[in-house]
Structures are given as structure tokens and as C-alpha cells.
Amino acid sequence: MAVSFLHIADTHVGVETHGRLDPATGLNTRVQDFTRCLDYAFDIAIDRSLDFVVLAGDAYKTCDPSATHQRALARCVQRLSSTGIPLVIVVGNHDVPVAFGKANSVDIFRTLELEGVHVADSDCVIDIQTASGLIQIACLPWLHRSHLLATEDYKDLKEPEILQHLQQLGSRIIDGLAAQIDPTHPAILAAHVAVADAVLSGSEQTAVIGRDPVFLTSTLAQSAFDYVALGHIHRHQNMNPDASPPVVYSGSIDRLDFGEEKETKGFCIVSIEQDETDGKKHTTYEFVPTPSRHFSTIRVDIDNSTDPTRTIVNALADHDLKDKIIRVIYRSTDPITLDFPKIRRATEDTALVAGIYPDTERTIRQRRSTVTQEMGLKKALEAYIDNTSRLASLKEDMVSRALALEAEELTE
């Protein structure tokens, strides 16, 4: 007997960046993109009669979705619920309000008591009886700072100390969840967390580094679990490829920005097969791409062009632009004047032209600080951060933590 389910995460209903108003529906085209991908995933769950669906966090883009965005997600959830397929929603960081005690963005589904819809906003184990047998779903929602800051003992902690305590708290919770599992039945861990060594996408590199509690794969990959369904990181990847259980980010269902341009978006279909004689379990999964919106960057060198507009238009003609969100980045050492109406006519088949602008990369590179072997740790790290603008806001924390690690190493 095998239990099969759909693992999806980071559906981000409500994303409107790089979208426009669809006059036929009144909806932002990016909201339509994400709900189309979610409908596609749920259609497969329904067509294949999967035993359940787990959404591993960040159902919405924000913790305070508009009525329009709530309606869009509710329609998808209700359609799945009406078929009798259970859905477990783990609360992610985008779903949690900053203020302690306020309802999260998916609480409404619990309040409505939709058949088979479970919302995990605290650590718990949810037992679901399916046609294929009992499945145990251990849930670890996003560990918000309010877990600590609402307590007198932790309210004055600095950021590095908060992250350290959250990591310790999360590890204890995972151990506790594993201890509750009955090994005679299949079990998964569904968590919205950042894992060390995960490959980040685009803007995630500045949003995650130094701001999120980070867990080792070994902390999550406990033998009590047959599969670990993760959300939070937008790139699909298995963090435990050479061992068991699989520790998998399904990734986001559509691209959020140009930083995710080259990534394939989708979800996972998982099967846990249990031998009826010895009870041993074997897990397999497949990654299924969604009909996500394509992003495309067109780079054009017009340094030696006598007609920069024509050069850009010719470059556009070499690409399939239909229904894509595109941007044009051109290189020119001299100031130029472009015929933007002419370029717009060449991009009529696109979903959106996000921008046409010069490439500043070469100018930035000329200003980079030099990092040498003769520098001490502090100066070398400061120079590196100065060269990497996305790390500027983390400079003080990164330097202090690096010096602390160096001090520990010297005393050992």
C-alpha cells in the first residue's frame, strides 16, 4: 500500500509585481498567473486521486491580503475541499502578522471549518485517515520572533542572539515532533524553514541571509520521518539527495522576479510505499513543472551602433517574446537617445516590458575594493561587504559574528 500526496509551497497569492490590470476580469495578471499554477497543481491532485495535499507555507504574498486575493485563494481551496482531498496548510513567514496575537492570513479557513482543511499555526502532529491508510503530518510553522520577544527573558536580545535562540527552539520542537511519531505508519515533516546550504533565488539572498533562523539538514532528516516537505526557499532542491528521508523544497509555483528567471517552477508528487510484511517504508517523489510565467532578460551591446534603437529592435526579433515578462539591458559608453515608441511596437506580444535601461555593472566593477591575503579578517570581510551592496545592511552583524567565531577558534 502506498500513500501519495502533493507537496506545494510558496504559492504567494497576491503577487502583483510586473503585472498589469486585465480589463476582462479586473484582476492583476500576476495574481492570475499564480492562481493558474495553483489550479494546475490541484487539478493533478484531483485527477490522480491523491490522498492529501500539504502546502508548506506562504499561501499569500502578505499577511494582510486584500479581499480580492482572499477570494482567489479561497476559490482554489474550496474546489479541492469539495473533492474530499484533505489539505494541510502550514503557516509561513508571509502569512504571519508582525503584531503578537493577531490572526494569520490563513486562519479564516480554520474558522470556516471547511471539510478536510487543517491549518497548522503552531507545532503539532496531524493524523489523517486516507483511503491508503493513516498518515502522520508533523508540522513546524514559521518561527516568528514573537515566540521569544513576548517573553520577559528574551525581549532585550540582539538580533544574532534571537536567531540563535530560535534555532535552538526549532531543534527542540523537531525532536519533540519526531518523538510523537508512531513508526508503524508513514509520517512526514512539513516545515517552513531555512536550511543551511540551500541555494537561494534572486532577492532571497538579501531577504534571508542573517535574518532567518537556519537549520542543518541533519536536524530535519530524522529517521522518524519518511519525507520532509519544506517551504520558504523558492528554488526546488533536495537537501538530502544521498540519504533518507528526502528533505525537499518544492520551490515557489511561479517566478516572482528576474532573479528567478532561469529556474523551473513547480511542485512535488510524493509516494510513500510500505511493505505489508516487514513494515519498511520507501519514499519516491517527482517534480512537476507548473505553467509558470516566463521572464527574459535581453542584453544588447550598442557601443558601436550607429542606430541604437534599430540594434535593440533587431536583438528583440531574435527572441521569442510572446507572453513573457521582459527587460532590456543595453551597454553603451556614451549617452544615447532611444525611440521608445518604436521599441514598444517591437514588444507588443510580451506580457510586460519591465524596463529598458543601461547596464551599470561595468561602472560598479571599477569601484570595487581590493581584498588581499595580507588583510586581517575584519578588514577583508568589510571590503568584501563593501563590494556586495546587498549585504550592506548586514555589515555590522556579519563582522561581529565573524570576529566572535575567530576568537573562539583562537581559544581552542
N, C-alpha and C positions, 0 to 999 in steps of 0.2 A: 504494500500500500504506500502510495506517495502523496504527500501534501504539496500542493502547488499554489504559489501566490505571486502577486505583483508587488514589487518594491519600487516606489516612486518617491521623489523628494524635490524640494525647492521648486514648487510649481509657480510661486511668485505671481499669483493672480493680482493684477493691479499695476504691473509694469506698463508705463506709458512712454518711456524714453525712446526716442527715434520712431515715434508713431505719429499718426495724424487721425483726424476725425473721419470716420466712414459715414458719408452722408446717408447711406441706405439704412444704417442701423443706429446711428448716433453714438456708436462705441469707438473708442480709440483702437486703431488697427493692431497695436501691440497687445492689448487685452484680448482681442480676438485670436491673435497668434497663440498665446499661452493657453487659452481655453480650448482651442482646436487641438493642441498637443495633449491636453489632459483628457479630452473626449476620446482621442485616438487610443490612449492607454487604457481607459476604462472600457472602450469597445472591445479591445483584445481580451481584457479580463472577463467580460461577459461572454464573448464568442467562445472562449476556451473553457468556460465554466470553472474558473479558478476558485480556490477555496476561500481566499480573502485577499484584501489589499492593505498594505501598510504605507502610509505617507509619512516619511521621516522628517517632518518639519518644514517650516516656511511655506505654508499654504498660500499666504498672502505676501505681497511685497512690503506692506507696512502693518503695524499693529492696530491701525485705525482705518480700515478700508472703507471706501465710500459705499453708499447703498448700491450703486451700480456694480461695483466689484464684488460685494457680498452676494448679490443676485447671481452673478456669473459663476461663482464657485458653488453656491447652493444648488444651482441647476444641475451641475455635474454630480455633486454628492447625492442629491435626491434620485437621480437617474440610476446610479449604481445601487443605492439602497433599495430601490424598488424591485431589483432583480434578486434580492436576498443574499447578495455577496457582502460579508462583513467588511467594514473599513475601520482601521485604527489610525488615528491622526495623532502624531507626536508633536508637541508644541515646540516650535523653533524660535530662534532669536528674533526674527522679523515678526513673529506672532505675539511677542510679549511686550506689554507696555512698560515704560520706564518706571512709572509710579507703582509702588508696592501695594498690592491688594486689588488693583483694577483688573477687570476681566480681560482675558486674552482674546485675540481676534477670532478664534475658533470655538470659544465657549458656547456660542449660540447653538451649535449642533448637539451638544450635550443637553442643553436646556430644552430643545425641541424634542428630544428623545426619539430621534429617527431610528428606525429599526436597524440594528446591527452596526450602528456608528458609535465608536468609542473614542473619546478624547483623553489623551494622557498628558496632563499638565503637571504631574508630579511622578516620581519614580514609582513603578508598580509592575505587577505581573498580571496580564490579562489572559484568561483561559478562554479559548473559543472552540466550541464543538463544531467541527465541519463534517461534510459528507465523507471526508477521507480520514477522519479521526480527530483527536484532540490536539490542538497546537497551543503552546505557551509563548506569549509575547511579552518579554521583559522590556520595559520602556524607560528610557532616560531622556527626558526633555532637556531643553537648553538650560544650563546652569547660569541663571542670571545673578548679577552682583547683589541683588536684593536678598538672595539667600543668606548672605553674610552681613550686609550693611544694615539690615533691620535689627541685628543683634548688637547689644551694647559692646561686647568684647571685640567686635570687628569694625566698628564704624569709623575708626580713625586710621585704618590701614592704608598704606600707599598701594599704588597700582600693582607693582610686582608681588607684593605680599598677598593682595587679593587674589591674583591669578594662581599663586602657589596654593593658597587655602582651597580655592575652587577645584583645583586639580586633585588635591588630597580628598576633598569631599566626594568628587565624582568617582574616584577609585574605590572608595569605601562603599558607595552606592552600588557600583557594578558588582563588587564582591558579594554584597548583600542580595542583589537580584539573582546572581548565579546560585547562591545557597538555597534559594526558594524553588529552584527548578527540579521537577521530577524527571530523572533520567530515562524513564521508561516511555516518555512521549517526546516528540520533536519540540524544539524550543529555538527561538531567535531572540536576539537583542536588537531593538530598534532605538537608535540614539541620534541626537542632533548635536554633534561634537566636532571639534577639530582634532585631527590625528597628526602626530609628528611625521614629517617627511611626505605628507600629502602634497601633490603638485597642485598649485593654486592657479586660478584663472584671473587674468586681467586685473580688474580693480580689487579683487580679493587680496592681492598682495599687500595693499596698504590697509585694507579693512580688517585683516586677520592678524598680521604679524604684530606681536607684542600686546594685542588687545584681548585675545581669546585664551581661555584655559586650553592647554594642549595635552593630549593623552597618547601614551605609547600604544602601538598596535597590540602588544602583549597584554596590556591591561584589558582590552576589549575581547581578544581572541581566546576566551576561556572555554575549556572543554565542555562546560555545561550547555553551550550554545552551538547550534548546528549551522547558523548563519548570522552574520551581523549586518543589519541594514542601516546604513548611515545616510544622514543628510547634513548639509551645511556647506560643503565644498562642491563647486559647480562642475568640476571635471570628473567624468566617470573613471574609476580606478579601483582595483583590488589591492588593499594594503597588506594582504597576507597571501600572495599568489602561490607560494611554495609550501603552504601548510594548510591545516584545517583548524577552525572553520574559515570560510571566506569572509573577509572584512571589507565590505564593498560600499563605495559611494556610487549611487546610481547616477549622480550628477543632476543638474537642472534640466528641465524638459525643453527649454528653448534658450537661445542666446540672449544675454542681457545687454552686451555691448561689444565693441570691436576687439576687446581683449579676449573674447571667446570665439572669435571669427573662425578659427581653424578647428574647433572642437566639434565632435559629433555628439548631439544631444539625444537623450532617450531615457529608458527605464530598464529594469531587470525583471525577468520572469524566473522564479526560483522553484526548484523541486527538491524536497527532502524525502528520500525513499528509505523506508525502514524494513529491514528483513524480519519477516514474521517468525522465524525460527530462533535467531540469536539476538534480535532486537537492535542490531547495529544499524547505524544511520549513515546515509551517503547523500551529500548535497551537490547539486549542479545548478548552474544558472546561465542564462543567455541575456545579452544586452540587446535591446530592441530600439533602433533609432526612431525618433518622432519626426513628423513632417514640420520641422522647425524652420524658422525664417533664416535665410542665408544673409550673412554680412560679407561685404567685399571691399577691400582697400585697393584702389587703383593708384599706383605710384608712377609719376611721369617726370622725366628729366627734360627740362626745356631750356637748359643753359645755352645751347647753340641754336635754338629755334628762332627763325625769323617771324613766325606766326604762332605764338604760344597757344592761342585758342585752338587753332587747327590741330596742333600737336596733341593737345588734350582730347579733342573730339576723336581724332584717329585712334588714340590709345583706348578710349572708351569703346570704340567699334570692335576692338579685338577681344572684348569680354562679353560673356552672356550676363546681362544686367537685369533681365526680366524678373520682377517681383523681389529683387534684392534690396537691402539697405546698403548704400554705398557711401564711400567718402573718396575724395580725390586729393592726393598729397603731391604737390609738384616741387621740383628743385630748380631754383634759379638764383644765381649770384647777384643778379641785377633786378631792380624794381620792374614790375611788368603791369600791363593793363589787360584784363581779360574781358571777353564778350560773354557775360554770364547768361543772357537770354539764349545765345547760340548753344552754350553748354547744356542749359536746361532742356532745350529741344532734343539734344542727343541722349538725354536720360529720362525721356518720357515713360519708358517701360519699367523704370525702377519703382520699388515701393516707397523709397525716400532717399533723397540726397542729404546726408547728414552734414556735409561740409565740403568746401573746396578751399584749401589753404596751403601755405608754403611749408616745406619741411624745415624745421628748426634744429634738427638733430645735429647737423654738422657744426652749427654755431655753438650749440651746447657742449659738444665734444671738445672744442678748442679751449673751453674754460675749465675743464676737469682738473682737479687737484692730482698731484702725483703721490702714489703710495709706494714706499720703498721698504726694503728689508731692514734698513737701519732705524726706521721709526719704532718707537715703543708702541705697545698695544693701544694705548689711549689715543695717540696722535694718528696712528694708522686707521683705527676704526672711525675716528672723527673725519678723516679725509675721505674715507670710503662713503660715509653717510652724506658728506657734502657733495659727493659725486652722484648720489642717488636721491633725487628730490622727493620720491615717495616715502623715504624714511626720515625726512627732516623732523616731523613731529615726534618721532620716537627716539631722537638722538640722545637725550638725557638718560632715558631709561635703559637704552641699549648699552651705552658706555658704562653706566653704574653697575649693571648686571655683569658685563664682561670683566670689569675690574674686580668684582667680588669673586667671580669664578677663578680669575688669575690668582687672587690672594689665597683661595682655598687650595689651589694646585701647589703653590709655593710652601704652604704649611704641611703638606702631606709628606 
